[in-house]
Amino acid sequence: MVLTEKQKNCPYCHEKGGDHRVKMIEDDPDGQAGLVLKEDGWHIWTADPFTFEVLHPINYCPMCGRPLNEEEE
């Protein structure tokens, strides 16, 4: 897979290994969102004043669009 410059330099999705803390994407009084790398892959973490925290598995970085289940060249 050939990456764009934006994907190569994305500060959110370039970690290997598992169980890293949340990299915040959005942090305001109405809600929070971030990326989490766990042993079973990448997840988007969301929380807001009206719901519990939720983890959703994802296949693409929401910030740069890089596929997270493919190896880089």
TILOTOR-717401 format. One record per residue: residue in one letter; residue number from 1; x, y, z of N, C-alpha, C, O in turn. Coordinates in steps of 0.001 Angstrom, whole numbers, plus 500000, padded with zeros to 6 digits. Example, Ala and Ser with C-alpha at 12.3 -4.5 7.8 and 13.67 -1.06 7.14 Angstrom:
<pts>
{"A"; 1; {513190; 494310; 507800}; {512300; 495500; 507800}; {513200; 496700; 507800}; {514236; 496681; 508465}} {"S"; 2; {512850; 497750; 507080}; {513670; 498940; 507140}; {512900; 500030; 507870}; {513409; 501138; 508039}} 
</pts>
This chain:
<pts>
{"M"; 1; {500845; 498830; 500000}; {500000; 500000; 500000}; {500895; 501238; 500000}; {501800; 501358; 500825}} {"V"; 2; {500641; 502138; 499088}; {501370; 503391; 499000}; {500571; 504458; 499749}; {499375; 504630; 499516}} {"L"; 3; {501243; 505164; 500643}; {500576; 506172; 501470}; {500770; 507570; 500913}; {501792; 507864; 500292}} {"T"; 4; {499780; 508435; 501137}; {499923; 509852; 500813}; {500813; 510497; 501874}; {501094; 509889; 502907}} {"E"; 5; {501252; 511723; 501616}; {502069; 512437; 502609}; {501292; 512635; 503905}; {501855; 512503; 504992}} {"K"; 6; {499991; 512955; 503799}; {499157; 513133; 504988}; {499120; 511846; 505808}; {499220; 511886; 507034}} {"Q"; 7; {498976; 510703; 505134}; {498925; 509420; 505828}; {500279; 509053; 506430}; {500331; 508501; 507529}} {"K"; 8; {501372; 509348; 505733}; {502712; 509042; 506238}; {503026; 509828; 507498}; {503752; 509346; 508367}} {"N"; 9; {502480; 511042; 507603}; {502807; 511928; 508718}; {501688; 512076; 509738}; {501732; 512985; 510566}} {"C"; 10; {500691; 511207; 509697}; {499562; 511306; 510620}; {500042; 511056; 512056}; {500616; 510005; 512338}} {"P"; 11; {499815; 511999; 512951}; {500264; 511817; 514336}; {499341; 510908; 515159}; {499629; 510624; 516322}} {"Y"; 12; {498248; 510459; 514567}; {497276; 509672; 515309}; {497463; 508169; 515160}; {497285; 507438; 516135}} {"C"; 13; {497813; 507685; 513982}; {497692; 506254; 513717}; {499015; 505524; 513458}; {498992; 504422; 512910}} {"H"; 14; {500138; 506083; 513823}; {501407; 505404; 513548}; {502054; 504870; 514821}; {503124; 505327; 515223}} {"E"; 15; {501407; 503913; 515443}; {501979; 503196; 516587}; {501809; 501716; 516333}; {500825; 501290; 515728}} {"K"; 16; {502752; 500942; 516789}; {502666; 499490; 516660}; {502567; 498902; 518061}; {502937; 499562; 519033}} {"G"; 17; {502076; 497678; 518180}; {501929; 497056; 519494}; {500537; 497293; 520034}; {499667; 497799; 519325}} {"G"; 18; {500320; 496929; 521288}; {498976; 497023; 521817}; {498853; 497817; 523091}; {499844; 498139; 523746}} {"D"; 19; {497634; 498122; 523426}; {497236; 498808; 524646}; {497972; 500132; 524869}; {498724; 500295; 525829}} {"H"; 20; {497730; 501071; 523951}; {498242; 502431; 524108}; {497107; 503312; 524585}; {495938; 503017; 524337}} {"R"; 21; {497442; 504382; 525262}; {496400; 505265; 525778}; {495734; 506027; 524637}; {496195; 505999; 523496}} {"V"; 22; {494672; 506687; 524960}; {493867; 507404; 523971}; {494662; 508572; 523390}; {495281; 509341; 524125}} {"K"; 23; {494637; 508696; 522058}; {495144; 509890; 521376}; {493922; 510720; 521034}; {493144; 510355; 520153}} {"M"; 24; {493754; 511821; 521720}; {492540; 512626; 521583}; {492409; 513249; 520194}; {493364; 513797; 519644}} {"I"; 25; {491194; 513148; 519645}; {490832; 513786; 518389}; {489962; 515006; 518682}; {490142; 516066; 518082}} {"E"; 26; {489034; 514850; 519595}; {488092; 515902; 519971}; {487996; 515923; 521488}; {487845; 514875; 522116}} {"D"; 27; {488080; 517098; 522078}; {487963; 517207; 523531}; {487279; 518528; 523866}; {487929; 519569; 523962}} {"D"; 28; {485979; 518476; 524039}; {485227; 519665; 524423}; {484099; 519267; 525363}; {483874; 518073; 525560}} {"P"; 29; {483385; 520214; 525948}; {482340; 519882; 526924}; {481204; 519020; 526369}; {480538; 518315; 527127}} {"D"; 30; {480978; 519072; 525055}; {479879; 518303; 524461}; {480259; 516866; 524140}; {479380; 516047; 523871}} {"G"; 31; {481529; 516545; 524160}; {481931; 515173; 523863}; {483415; 515046; 523614}; {484118; 516029; 523377}} {"Q"; 32; {483867; 513821; 523674}; {485272; 513522; 523447}; {485373; 512346; 522490}; {484484; 511496; 522435}} {"A"; 33; {486468; 512307; 521737}; {486734; 511183; 520847}; {488245; 511021; 520741}; {488997; 511992; 520828}} {"G"; 34; {488669; 509789; 520553}; {490093; 509538; 520411}; {490343; 508174; 519812}; {489425; 507367; 519669}} {"L"; 35; {491604; 507918; 519458}; {492025; 506631; 518926}; {492739; 505847; 520011}; {493511; 506408; 520789}} {"V"; 36; {492478; 504539; 520060}; {493126; 503653; 521023}; {493621; 502428; 520263}; {492870; 501824; 519497}} {"L"; 37; {494891; 502059; 520472}; {495424; 500831; 519905}; {495436; 499780; 520996}; {496131; 499927; 522001}} {"K"; 38; {494667; 498717; 520798}; {494602; 497619; 521755}; {495197; 496380; 521102}; {495524; 496397; 519915}} {"E"; 39; {495336; 495314; 521868}; {495915; 494081; 521345}; {495148; 493552; 520137}; {495742; 492935; 519252}} {"D"; 40; {493837; 493784; 520088}; {493025; 493279; 518981}; {492814; 494298; 517865}; {491953; 494090; 517010}} {"G"; 41; {493568; 495385; 517845}; {493506; 496363; 516767}; {493098; 497747; 517235}; {492992; 498020; 518430}} {"W"; 42; {492872; 498615; 516253}; {492519; 500013; 516524}; {491041; 500156; 516850}; {490197; 499433; 516321}} {"H"; 43; {490743; 501114; 517742}; {489370; 501420; 518141}; {489213; 502938; 518215}; {490172; 503662; 518485}} {"I"; 44; {487998; 503401; 517973}; {487689; 504797; 518248}; {486953; 504820; 519587}; {486024; 504046; 519816}} {"W"; 45; {487385; 505715; 520455}; {486817; 505860; 521794}; {485971; 507126; 521781}; {486419; 508180; 521329}} {"T"; 46; {484736; 507012; 522284}; {483866; 508181; 522352}; {483237; 508281; 523742}; {483012; 507273; 524411}} {"A"; 47; {482964; 509491; 524154}; {482285; 509749; 525431}; {481597; 511110; 525335}; {482110; 512040; 524711}} {"D"; 48; {480452; 511204; 525952}; {479778; 512496; 526047}; {479001; 512538; 527364}; {478886; 511516; 528041}} {"P"; 49; {478472; 513693; 527733}; {477799; 513814; 529033}; {476571; 512928; 529187}; {476108; 512737; 530311}} {"F"; 50; {476027; 512384; 528112}; {474782; 511639; 528176}; {474939; 510129; 528045}; {473971; 509392; 528236}} {"T"; 51; {476149; 509652; 527719}; {476358; 508213; 527533}; {477610; 507765; 528261}; {478393; 508580; 528750}} {"F"; 52; {477783; 506456; 528323}; {479015; 505911; 528859}; {480091; 505983; 527787}; {479813; 506280; 526625}} {"E"; 53; {481318; 505706; 528196}; {482408; 505609; 527231}; {482197; 504372; 526364}; {481758; 503330; 526850}} {"V"; 54; {482515; 504496; 525077}; {482302; 503402; 524134}; {483556; 503231; 523281}; {484167; 504214; 522862}} {"L"; 55; {483936; 501980; 523027}; {485018; 501653; 522093}; {484413; 500952; 520883}; {483668; 499983; 521034}} {"H"; 56; {484730; 501437; 519681}; {484275; 500816; 518442}; {485501; 500401; 517637}; {486384; 501231; 517421}} {"P"; 57; {485594; 499145; 517182}; {486706; 498765; 516317}; {486616; 499506; 514982}; {485523; 499714; 514454}} {"I"; 58; {487774; 499903; 514438}; {487799; 500618; 513162}; {488839; 500005; 512233}; {489784; 499359; 512685}} {"N"; 59; {488655; 500213; 510929}; {489577; 499708; 509909}; {490368; 500820; 509237}; {491376; 500551; 508584}} {"Y"; 60; {489924; 502072; 509388}; {490583; 503218; 508774}; {490800; 504292; 509816}; {489980; 504456; 510719}} {"C"; 61; {491905; 505034; 509703}; {492130; 506176; 510586}; {491121; 507260; 510223}; {491037; 507641; 509055}} {"P"; 62; {490348; 507772; 511190}; {489364; 508810; 510873}; {489999; 510158; 510560}; {489326; 511056; 510053}} {"M"; 63; {491280; 510309; 510854}; {491945; 511585; 510608}; {492609; 511649; 509241}; {492573; 512697; 508596}} {"C"; 64; {493224; 510542; 508775}; {493949; 510581; 507498}; {493412; 509591; 506463}; {493768; 509679; 505288}} {"G"; 65; {492559; 508652; 506882}; {491999; 507694; 505952}; {492855; 506476; 505672}; {492493; 505653; 504830}} {"R"; 66; {493992; 506336; 506362}; {494876; 505192; 506124}; {494209; 503901; 506573}; {493666; 503845; 507676}} {"P"; 67; {494238; 502846; 505729}; {493728; 501547; 506172}; {494604; 501028; 507324}; {495828; 500983; 507199}} {"L"; 68; {493988; 500645; 508427}; {494741; 500243; 509612}; {495031; 498745; 509654}; {495745; 498279; 510542}} {"N"; 69; {494490; 497995; 508710}; {494707; 496556; 508721}; {495632; 496114; 507588}; {495685; 494927; 507268}} {"E"; 70; {496368; 497058; 506971}; {497301; 496735; 505905}; {498699; 497185; 506297}; {498868; 498144; 507050}} {"E"; 71; {499694; 496485; 505780}; {501092; 496842; 506046}; {501506; 497990; 505111}; {501061; 498068; 503966}} {"E"; 72; {502368; 498876; 505628}; {502896; 499968; 504823}; {504049; 499466; 503965}; {504713; 498485; 504301}} {"E"; 73; {504279; 500170; 502828}; {505428; 499840; 501980}; {506570; 500749; 502292}; {507635; 500634; 501684}} 
</pts>
